[in-house]
């Protein structure tokens, strides 16, 4: 049923192992075994709630909420051409494609700020994935699945280290 009942059963079994007949072992409410088992149960609960547990393994998906990238300098591709219109410096005519000066291609363009949000930022909707881990890096989200109880059991661990609780013993 629970910890207290397990303690009562253990005490009854210990008494029986020492030769006491079960009918001679008081176990009811208020009996020594019942009161002692309640006190031991509370001591165990108090002990465990004072302990510091450490996550030693965790793999979990992460949802990014927003992403902002300030304006960046960019290079113009050499395939981009200028349409020179020979007017007003010359005779009116059709635009003439011409190659750009190679020295003007580096840092010749500035991008707009990128502002994405999972609910829709000023420049768009953010769709992203990622993962967080403690312990061994799974290398990618494909290395773990914590969407069900088996995955949670396989990819999550919490441990109690004796040296963390020495002062509580």
C-alpha positions in Angstrom: 0.0 0.0 0.0 2.7 2.4 1.0 5.9 3.1 2.9 4.2 2.8 6.3 2.5 -0.5 5.5 5.9 -1.8 4.1 7.6 -0.8 7.4 4.9 -2.6 9.4 5.2 -5.7 7.3 9.0 -5.6 7.7 8.7 -5.3 11.5 6.2 -8.2 11.6 8.5 -10.4 9.5 11.4 -9.5 11.7 9.5 -10.5 14.8 8.3 -13.7 13.2 12.0 -14.5 12.2 12.8 -14.2 15.9 10.2 -16.8 16.8 7.2 -14.6 17.7 3.9 -15.8 16.5 2.1 -13.4 14.2 -1.1 -13.3 16.3 1.1 -12.2 19.3 2.4 -9.2 17.4 0.2 -6.1 18.0 -0.2 -4.2 14.7 -3.3 -2.2 15.0 -3.7 1.6 15.3 -1.8 2.9 18.2 0.4 -0.2 18.6 4.1 0.2 19.0 4.8 -1.2 15.5 2.2 1.2 14.0 3.4 4.3 15.8 7.1 3.5 15.2 6.4 2.8 11.5 4.6 6.2 11.2 7.6 8.0 12.8 10.1 6.2 10.6 8.0 7.0 7.5 7.9 10.7 8.5 11.7 10.6 9.1 12.3 9.2 5.7 10.0 11.7 4.0 11.7 14.6 5.9 15.1 13.3 4.9 14.3 12.9 1.2 12.7 16.4 1.1 16.0 17.9 2.5 18.2 16.1 0.0 19.6 17.8 -3.1 19.0 15.7 -6.2 21.1 16.4 -9.3 20.1 16.0 -12.9 22.8 13.9 -14.4 21.3 13.2 -17.8 18.8 15.2 -19.8 17.9 15.5 -23.4 15.1 17.8 -24.3 13.8 19.7 -27.3 14.0 23.5 -27.1 11.6 26.0 -28.7 13.2 29.3 -29.6 10.7 32.2 -29.0 12.3 34.9 -31.0 15.4 35.7 -33.1 16.7 39.1 -34.0 19.6 39.7 -36.4 20.7 43.3 -36.9 21.4 44.7 -40.4 24.5 43.1 -41.9 26.8 44.1 -44.7 26.6 41.9 -47.7 28.6 41.4 -50.9 27.1 42.0 -54.4 27.4 39.0 -56.6 29.6 39.6 -59.7 26.7 38.5 -61.9 24.7 41.5 -60.9 24.7 44.2 -63.7 24.0 47.8 -63.7 21.6 49.3 -66.2 23.3 52.5 -67.3 21.1 55.0 -69.0 23.2 57.2 -71.2 21.1 60.3 -70.5 21.6 63.2 -69.4 25.3 62.8 -70.1 24.8 61.5 -73.6 22.3 60.8 -76.3 18.9 59.4 -75.2 18.7 55.7 -75.8 17.8 52.3 -74.4 19.4 51.2 -71.1 22.7 49.4 -71.6 23.7 46.5 -69.2 27.2 46.9 -67.9 29.3 45.0 -65.3 29.8 46.5 -61.9 33.1 47.7 -60.7 34.7 44.7 -58.9 36.0 47.0 -56.1 32.5 48.0 -55.2 31.2 44.5 -54.7 32.4 44.0 -51.1 30.1 45.3 -48.4 28.1 47.0 -51.1 24.7 46.1 -49.8 23.2 46.4 -46.3 20.5 43.9 -45.4 17.4 44.8 -43.4 17.1 43.7 -39.8 15.6 40.3 -39.3 13.0 40.1 -36.5 11.3 36.7 -36.2 9.0 35.5 -33.4 7.2 32.2 -32.9 3.9 34.2 -33.0 5.1 36.2 -36.0 7.7 39.0 -35.7 7.9 42.1 -37.8 9.7 40.2 -40.6 8.2 36.8 -40.2 7.2 33.7 -38.3 10.1 31.8 -36.6 10.2 28.1 -37.2 13.1 26.6 -35.3 14.2 23.5 -33.4 17.1 22.8 -31.2 17.9 20.7 -28.1 19.3 21.1 -24.6 21.3 18.4 -22.8 23.1 17.6 -19.6 25.5 14.7 -19.7 26.4 13.2 -23.1 25.6 15.4 -26.2 23.2 13.4 -28.4 24.6 15.3 -31.5 21.1 16.0 -32.8 17.5 15.9 -32.0 17.3 12.6 -33.9 19.4 11.0 -31.2 16.6 11.1 -28.6 12.8 11.2 -28.3 11.2 12.3 -25.1 7.7 12.5 -26.3 6.6 9.4 -24.4 7.3 7.8 -21.0 9.8 5.3 -22.4 11.8 8.2 -24.0 11.7 10.2 -20.8 13.0 7.2 -18.9 15.7 6.5 -21.4 17.0 10.1 -21.7 16.5 11.6 -18.3 18.2 10.7 -15.0 18.2 12.3 -11.6 20.6 11.0 -9.0 21.2 11.5 -5.3 25.0 11.6 -4.5 25.9 10.4 -1.0 28.5 13.2 -0.6 25.7 15.7 -1.1 23.7 14.4 1.9 26.4 13.4 4.3 25.4 16.2 6.7 21.8 14.9 6.6 22.7 11.4 7.6 
